[in-house]
Amino acid sequence: MRVTDASLIGDFLSSINRSRGRIDRLTTQLATQQRILRASDDPAGTSTLIRVNSELARVESFANTIVKAKGLLNVTADGLDKMSTLLGSVRSALSGALSSDDPSVLARLADQVDQYIALGVDVANTRYDQQYIFGGNQTTTMPYVLSGDPARYVYQGDARSIQYQIGEGITQVVNVSGMAAFGSTGELALSGKLDVNAAVNTSITQTVRLTDSLGAAHDVVLTAQKTDAHTWTVSAALAPGTTGATLTGGTATVRFDDVTGEVERITDSAPLVLTVRGAGTDATEHSVSVLLSAGALTETETDKGISTLRGNHRTQSVFDKLIEIRDRLRNGESPGVADVALLGMMQDVVNQEASKVGFYQTNLVSADDALTARENTLLDLRSATQDVDLAEIALKLKQEQTMLDAALAAAANIIPHSLLNFLK
């Protein structure tokens, strides 16, 4: 079979083009350091790359969310720390004036408390990334505004949580509501008459209503038991059958003056903490802390030896209490031990919320570490699937170039000369 010159030249050119194509591909792989340039290069590897890149994008999205959450919680922790410090300063100032009846001293103290109120409201209305951090889910509404007559700071937020997704199926609460931090405290004022002639271990119970931070009422059973002469212990428990709530604390030992029957002192007093489980997926557990007071409770001879016990619950926010103290100071009334105690409980509540923030921050660090480990694993898989062996590619490129040069040299001797060659 005769091989024509045209067929010979066509085969040669096809071979040259294929060689140049391989050189071009190797050069591109060397420049991009990527083994797979088209899906057809490695269908299985391409499928792996698509999946890995998709997961890496999600990891990056979660990582960015964690950065935002960390910033939000850092600002929240700073705000709670400032409020705790502020309440501690108010307590110190009031403690120094417990026995003062000097109008000028009380007036200066009232001005000082007024400044603390302004500072506290500024903290409670803190914004981060154009959102109010203590308003619950109401992030675009200022949480505390002055309203009413007499003027009081009214909370306009809610108690709902804000949750960010920080991993596959993992969410994290990233806020503390002003209701929980600054508006979930109060006082349970005990009143009535306890029989001075009652025998030791005599007890009396009374059911009172306690309102949580969301306005729901809960029945609480108060028990006063005589433990010694002129000494009674008070305890509290939820009414039988109560669900969705727990109660801790609410204990106190009350000592009465053996002459006047008035309360001499309250010791071993633990605030009553009512905790209610939130309803729905976007609600968090919320609680109200209540301090027992017994200023209106007396021990005396009662009609037919029948003791009486009552309790009146009143919720007060940090700002309501500070305004009340300020106004009393301006009216010449010195602060009382009960004021300092209630502010101490309010400071404890703020610190408890700050500890929650610390727990949230720890969770974010753990989630961030897990994402970093996942990202490194995915990057290793992508590298194993896509990255080229530079030494191997360089060697193949050298071989292809050598073979191309050899092919061109051989073709110069095989392909017939043109007519011009014969005209020389």
Secondary structure as GFF3:
##gff-version 3
##sequence-region A 1 424
A	DSSP	alpha_helix	5	32	.	.	.	ID=ss1
A	DSSP	three_ten_helix	39	41	.	.	.	ID=ss2
A	DSSP	alpha_helix	43	95	.	.	.	ID=ss3
A	DSSP	alpha_helix	103	124	.	.	.	ID=ss4
A	DSSP	beta_strand	127	128	.	.	.	ID=ss5
A	DSSP	beta_strand	131	132	.	.	.	ID=ss6
A	DSSP	beta_strand	144	147	.	.	.	ID=ss7
A	DSSP	beta_strand	152	155	.	.	.	ID=ss8
A	DSSP	beta_strand	163	167	.	.	.	ID=ss9
A	DSSP	beta_strand	170	173	.	.	.	ID=ss10
A	DSSP	alpha_helix	178	182	.	.	.	ID=ss11
A	DSSP	beta_strand	185	195	.	.	.	ID=ss12
A	DSSP	beta_strand	203	211	.	.	.	ID=ss13
A	DSSP	beta_strand	217	228	.	.	.	ID=ss14
A	DSSP	beta_strand	231	238	.	.	.	ID=ss15
A	DSSP	beta_strand	245	248	.	.	.	ID=ss16
A	DSSP	beta_strand	251	256	.	.	.	ID=ss17
A	DSSP	beta_strand	263	270	.	.	.	ID=ss18
A	DSSP	beta_strand	272	276	.	.	.	ID=ss19
A	DSSP	beta_strand	286	300	.	.	.	ID=ss20
A	DSSP	three_ten_helix	303	305	.	.	.	ID=ss21
A	DSSP	beta_strand	310	316	.	.	.	ID=ss22
A	DSSP	alpha_helix	318	330	.	.	.	ID=ss23
A	DSSP	alpha_helix	337	386	.	.	.	ID=ss24
A	DSSP	alpha_helix	390	414	.	.	.	ID=ss25
A	DSSP	alpha_helix	419	423	.	.	.	ID=ss26
###
